[in-house]
C-alpha cells in the first residue's frame, strides 16, 4: 500500500467519525476498526497553562468525560509545554509519541496553509469561525491529514486577540512608532504588517521583561492571555480591536487513530466536539471578568470595541492579504471571507 493510500485511509477513519457528529462532513467509507481497541493511554499535550480556560474548561473536561465512559481510555495531561514547545511537539504527534495536542501556530511548520486561518480579520467573529469549521472545512482537513499524518478533530476558542500597549490604539494610525511584540511566525508577522504595526521579535518567555524594560511597547494576545502573562502590570492600555479569532486545534495523531476501536474513536471525536461550546462560554466569561476587574481597578484603561475603528483595521488587513497571498492560498483566503454570513 502506498504512503498516499495509507494516509487517505487514516483520513477516512477520521472523517467517518467526525461525520457521526453531524458536522457536515461526508462519511468516506468503512471505519476499519479491525484489531484496534483495547486499553489505551492518550497523552494530551499543550502549551496552555493550568490557569487558562482551554486547560480547565477543555483538556481537563476531556479527560474527565472520556474516562467516565469506561471505554478503556485513560488520558494523561501535559500542559505548559511539558513535552516541548508547539513546533517541537508536531513531529511527536506525527510519529505517535504524543496522541493528542492542543495548539495553533506550531502546525504551520508542516502545513503552512493552516496559518491563513489565523490571518487578521479573516473571520468576522467566533460564530463565523465555527460555522466555517462545521460547514466548509472538510477538504481542508482531508488535505491536512494526508500531508501531515495528523487529524484535526475540532477547534476550541482561545480568545480574540487584542493589543495591550503604553499608548492608546484606536485606529491603525495609532500603531505608528510603537514596537509591538507578535509571535515569530510568518502569519503573525504578516498580521503585523497587514495592520501597519512594527513587530519586534521577543521569545514568549521574555515578553514580560521586554515590556517592562521598553524593548517592546506593546503585545497582542487574547484578554485572558494578557492577564495570565501579567502583562497588565507593565502596560497602560488594552484595545478591544479583536483582530484575530484565535482557535486552538485539537489534533490527533493518525498513528493513534488506527489504534482506537470504532467506539473509542467516536467517543473521542464526540467528546471534543461537545466540549467546544462549553469551552467558548468559559473563555468568554473569563474574558469579561478580567475586563471588568481592569475597568473597576483602573489598572488598565480599556479601549472598548465601540471606541475602536474596527472597520479601518479590517479594510487595511483585507487590502494587504489580497495582495500578499497568491494562487491557491489567495483562493483559500477568499473562500473563507466569502463564507461569512
N, C-alpha and C positions, 0 to 999 in steps of 0.2 A: 504494500500500500504506500503510495507516495506521501510525502510530507504534507502537500496541499490537501490531499484527500483526508488524511488523518486530522488535520486542523478543522476541515469542514465538518467532519463527523462530530468532533468535540463541540463545535458551534451549534450543530443540530441538537445535541443534548441540551445545551443552554437555552436555545430559543424555544424548544419544546416545553421546557419547564417554565419559562417566562410566559409563554402563551397561556398557560393554565391560570395565570393571574389576571387575565382579561386586560392586558396592557396594550392590545392592538397588534401584537406580533403574531406571525403565522407559524403554526406548527410545521416543522420541516421533516418529520418522519418519526420512525420508531426511536424511543429514548435509549434503547440498547443497554439497559441496566446490567444484563448478563450476570457475571460473577461479582459485580460490585456490591457494596454494602458491608454490614458488619460494624463493629465498634470502631470509631474513628475520633481522633482528637484534632480539632481545627485550630490552627494558630491564626489569630486575628490581630493584625498589627496596624499601627497608625502613628503619625507624628502628633496627633491630638493628645493633650494632657488630660488627666482625670478631672480637672476643674472646668472643662469645656463641654458644652451641651452635646456635641457629637459623640462624646465618650459616654457620659452618664445618661443621656437620652437616646443613645444609639447603640454603641458597642455593648454596653452592659445589658441593655434590654434584649439585644440579640442573644447573648449568652444565656440569660435567664429563660427566655421563651423557647429557645431550641432545646435546652437541656430538660426542661419540664415536659417536653413531648415524648421523652423516653424512647428515642429512636436510635440509641447507641452513639449519639453525637455529644462529645464534650468540647467546650470552647475555652481556650486559654487566650487571655487578652494581653497585648503588649503595646501599651500606649507610649507616648513621649519619646518616639524614635528609639525604643529599646533595641530593636532589631536593625537599626540603621536609619539614616535619613531617607526621604521619599525616593530619590533617584536610585539609591543603592538597593532599596528593597525590591525594585522592579524585577531585577534579574532573579531574585529569590522567589518571587511569585511565579515567574516563567518556569523555573525549574521545579516548582512544587515544594521548596523548602519552607515557604510561607504559603498558607492556604488562602487566607482572606486578607485584604488590605483596604484601608480607607484613606484615600489621598486624591490629589488633583494634579499638580504640576509635574511630578516625577514621571508620570506615564508618557509625557510628551517627548521624553528622551528616546522612546522606542516607537512612538506613534505621534509625530508632530501635529497631525491634523486635529488631534484632540484639543490642542491649545486654542483653536478657533472658538471652542465653546466657552472659553474664558476671555474672549475679546470684550473690550469695554463697550457696554450697551448693546451687545449682540442680542441679548434677551431684554424685553421690555420690563419684565418683573418676574417674580418667582413662579406665578401661575403659568406664564409663557414658557419658562424653563421646563416645568414638569409636564406641561402639555406636549412639548417637543419630545421629551423622553418617551412618553406613553404612545404618541401618535406618529412620530416621524423618525425615530432613531433606529429602526430595525436594520436597515442597510449599513448604517454607520457601525453599529455594534457587531454585525457579522464581519465586516471588513477588519474591525479592530481585533476581533478574536482570531481570525485567520492569520493576521500579521504578527500577533504577539504571543499567542498561546495563553492568553488571559481572557476572561469573560467579565464584562460589565453587567452586574446583576441589576443595579439601580443607582440612583444618586440621592444623597442626603444633603439637605440645605445647610451650608456652613454659615451663611450670613451674606448681606450685601456689603460690598467693600466701600469704604468711605475714607476721606482724608482726615488725619489729625495733623496739626501744624501750629506754628508760633504766630502766624499771621492768618487772618480770615480768608477763606476760599469760598467765593460765591459764584464766580464765573471762571472760564478758562484763563482769562487775562490775569486773574489773581495768582496763578501758578508761576508767572514770570518772576525770575530771580530767586525762587525757592528751590532748594535741593530736597527732593522727595525720595525717600527710600522705597524702591519697588523690589520684589523678589527677582533674582538674577536669572531669569529665563527669557527666551526670545519673545514669548507672547506678552509677558508682563512688561518687558521693556518697550514693546510695540505699543502697549496701552499707554505708557507714559508719554511716548512721542505723539500718539493719537490725540491726547488731551492737552498737549502743549507743556507737559511737565519736564523738568530737567531731573533725570533719575540719578541716584547715587548708589553705588554698589556697596552694600553692607551685609555681612552674614547675619542670619536670623538671630543667632545668639548674641550679637553685638549691637542690635538695634537700640536698646535702651541707652547704652553708653554713648552711642553715636548721637542720639537726640540730646542727651544730657550735655555733651561736650560741643554741640553745634556742628558736628560733622555732617549731620542731616538736619534740615529744618522741619521735616515732617515725614510721615509714613502713611501707608494705606493698608487698611485691614477692615474686616467687619468690626462693628462696635464691641462685640464680645472679645474679639482678639486684641483690640486696643486695651481693653480693661484687664484681661488676664496677663498681658505683657507688661502691665503697669506703665504703659506709655502716657497715660493721663497724668502721671506725676511730673512729667517733663515736657508737656505740651499745654498750649493755651486754648486751642480751638479744636472742635470736631465738626466737619462739614458733611451733612447728610445728602451728598450728591449721588450716592448709590450707583457707582459706575460699573459694578460687576456683580451679577448674581453668582456667588461662589458656591459651586456644587462639588462636594467630595464624593468620589465614585467608590461604591462598594464593589470590589473586584475579586474574582475567584480564579485561582489557578486552574487551567484546563487539566493539568495532571490530577488535581484533587477532584475535579468534576467527574472524571472517569471512575473514581473510587467510590462514589456515592451511589446508593441504590435509588430507584425511581422515587420511593417515598422520602428518603433523606433529601434528595435533590429538590423535590417540590417544597419540602418544609423550609429549606434554606432560602429559596427564592421567595416564597410567600412571606416568610417572616421578615426578610429585609424590606420587601415592598410595604408590608403593613406598618412597619415602624416609621416609614417615611413621613407621613402626615403628623404623627406624634412628635417626631424629631423637629419638624418645621415649627410646630406650635411652641415647643420648648425653646428653640432658638429665638423665636420672635418675642416670647415672654421675657426671656433673659435679657434680650436687647433692650426692650422697653424699660425694664428695671434699672439697667445700667444708665440709660439715658436720663431717667427720672432722678437718679442719685446725683448725676452731674448737674442737672438743672437746679436741683434743690440746694446742693452744696456750693455751686459756683466753681467747683474745681476745674471744670472745662466750660467754656462758652459753647453751647450747642447751636450751630447754624442750621436751623430747621429746613425741612425739604422745601417749604414754600418760600424760603429766603434764598434758595439756590436757583440759578438759571440753568435748570437741568437740560432744557432744550438746546441751549448753546453748547453744552458738553456733548449731547447726542449728535448734533449736526457736525461738530468738529470731528468726532470719532468716526462717524459714518463716511465722511468725505475722505478721511485718511485711509480707512480699511478698504474702501472701494478702489483705491489706487495701490495699496500695499499688497493685497492678495492678488494672485493671478491664477488662471487656469481652473483646475478642479477646486482649489482652495477658495477662490472667489465664488464659484458656483455654490459651494457648501455654505459659505458665509451668507450669501444672498438667499439661499433656501431657508436658512434659519430665520432671517429677518422677515421673509415672506410668510412664515408660519405664524407670525403674531396675529392675534385676533383683534 
